[in-house]
Each structure stands twice: as structure tokens, then as C-alpha cells.
């Protein structure tokens, strides 16, 4: 799998249609790397012209900002903006709602103005344009429930793109009690991913996993690497990891396409 960097394309005098912002999770977390690879395979099959920053990409600054370190966030953001503007980047796609929200809503006030898409939005566009056909045979008859990531759903009102893609799989989409604008956090947002939970009766990801189990799904679909981790941990807590996989929408589509 060969993925060009912006530097390589720039050296050849070429410019990609879109920059794939991989994010820290998609670059370093072993589980999230699988999501990255699945999305890349889909982009290549749909013949989308894209590139990555590679070693020139730094953290978006989301965890620093959510943890209250505004100074560090601005340092990270301005460093990234300098690189992005030097390459004259206009369109960005990312598989991480945290990066999506930060790049889309918080970079503009620091001089970074880009058209930012979550990967489910781009995949929906590709399907509607006929560049990507999703064959549903693999998941026909399966019950899939979708967990809305906070920074995709409630923060940016992106609810239908992931669901539209899941319906293309010919699976039965079953909704949890808390969904869409009434969604429940997986427990990882606000930099909580990187610390131990405070004392309480139950961890949020366990509560969310129990809501998922109520609708008796065959698969829990996610659209965020952090949500994926938290829901997977919840399923393991219930000792159902062999029965109930947690998969990103990109992975489901790649599987359906046999990529």
C-alpha cells in the first residue's frame, strides 16, 4: 500500500484533491491503524487523488485544549497551519471526529481555513457520485447499531452520513436508547481518554455498552478511533468480545468490498 506525501507530490509539481489527516490515533494506535488502512483502500478503489503529511503532521491540539492547556493547543495548531498553508491545502478529510472538529471549528481563528470533512461525509459523497458502490451481501441480515461520536454528532450535527452508509450494507440498523442529538458519550472525550476515571458507580463506556447490548446487535459500528477503543473495552468487560465486534464504518465498507 503506497500512500504519497504532500511533499512528494509537491516535488513532482502535483497537487492532490484532498489531504487525508491521519491523526495521532490513526498513526500510532495499533487498532486505529486498521481503520486508516481500510479508509486508504477505499480511497484508492474510488480513485480519489489524496496525500498525507507524513512526518510533517503533528497532533491537532485537541487533547491539549480539552485538558485546559490553551497555550500548547495554539502552539500545535499554528505549527500545523503553517505547514498546511505552505502547501496551499484547501480540502481535508479525517477519520477522527476530534481532529475534524478542531480543524473545522477552531483553526479558522488562527488563520487555518479549510474545507474539512469527516470520512463518513466523503464516503457518502463518493457513493452518491457513483464512484463507490457498496455491496451489501456480506452484512445482509445482520443487526448493526451505530454509536454517535460526540464531536461528529452533537458538536457538528453529522448524523445521517454514517447511517446512510450503513443502510447501503443491507443490514438492519437498530438504534440505541440514546442516539443522534440525544447520544451518550463513550467516555473518552475532553482528554478523558488519557486519564483514569473519577470515582463513581459505573464507567460511562460500560453504560454505553449496556445500551448497545439492549438492542441485541451483531455489530457495533463506530466512526471514531476513541469511541472504538472505549466500546471495545466495554464489550470485553461484558466478556462478549468473541461475539460482538466493534468496527469503524470504513472497515465495514472495505470488508463488504473485499478490499
Buried (B, 14 or more C-beta within 10 A) or exposed (E): EEBBBBBEBBEEEEBBEBBBBBBBBBBEBEBBBBBBBBBBBBBBBBEBEBBBBBEBBBBBBBBBBBBEBEEBBBBBBBBBBEBBEEBEBEBBBBBBBBBBBBBBEBBEEBEBEBEBBBBBBBBBBBBEEEEBEBBBEBBEEBBBBBBBBBBBBBBBEBBEBBBBBBBBBBBBBBEBEBBBEEBBBBBBBBBBBEEEEEEEEEBBBBBBBBBBBEBEBBBBBBBBBBBBBBBBBBBBBBEEBEEBBBBBBBBBBBBBBEB
